[in-house]
């Protein structure tokens, strides 16, 4: 049966509305590049115990190639099972959806059948379509599951989308949120303008995926005009591949930013600005910005490998790995921003997570 926004548990909607940390779940592989169920379970348990408010599974960080390997349903099912067996607290479970309309609809139905609350819809596979065609595509998938829109950066296949596209997208009744991840200030503002033009700022929750400005997205008010009146919009939380590592720190940082803003009456304390630049510096290493994001998945794997959560940094595609000099950049980040690492937290729980 299709899932509508009105069907979602109130505690899940409240989590999204308040703003939370949603890591993009990586894929654990063994030495033969086969699905490593034990390590995958450990990762899910890590995110739950780190305090994440949700999980995004089957997304870019999980590797889109799981579909070609017949792993899509298995990976989604494992995350759902492991999360429910490990904790009874509410969490927002989001499934990645991609492909042409028939594939995206089929994936949405799979996700609903497994108990997922929403689908993060990538438009990379239909990037060449007109905006009318894209809206028709989104509407058809939204008939199956509440949607989280996804403004994916162009370097990994995302189309450039106008503010009018986002206005029309936000008007789709079963749209729940938008992950804004173009890594571009102009395009980020296009999303804000579109949501405000639709009058949907209280219904469609904005989540940052802009890894180059995570903290600023969470801290800044964004203002767009509607009928001559300024409308202020804020990002509620983040859905990020960057938050697949050092996750317990991310949870603390989001809480600290919210508390600092509340204490300052909404003003932007200078220490928040300083945190933004340091988090961005870490992301540059993890996402391999120096090599045009070649190692963006393997870099996160490397951090998890160093912590013992993963056994290796292998990806399904043998061509994917660390970029030139990326390991040294991760070394530098560990030296310069060591207090952001949650290695001690992982060490104290790793044996339990791997059991």
Helices and strands as residue ranges (DSSP letters): G 5-7, H 10-18, E 21-24, H 37-50, E 54-57, G 60-62, G 64-66, H 72-86, E 92-97, H 101-113, E 118-121, G 124-126, H 131-142, E 147-152, G 154-156, H 163-170, E 175-181, H 185-197, E 205-208, H 214-219, E 222-226, E 229-233, E 237-240, G 242-244, H 247-263, H 270-286, G 289-291, H 296-307, H 326-336, G 338-340, H 343-354
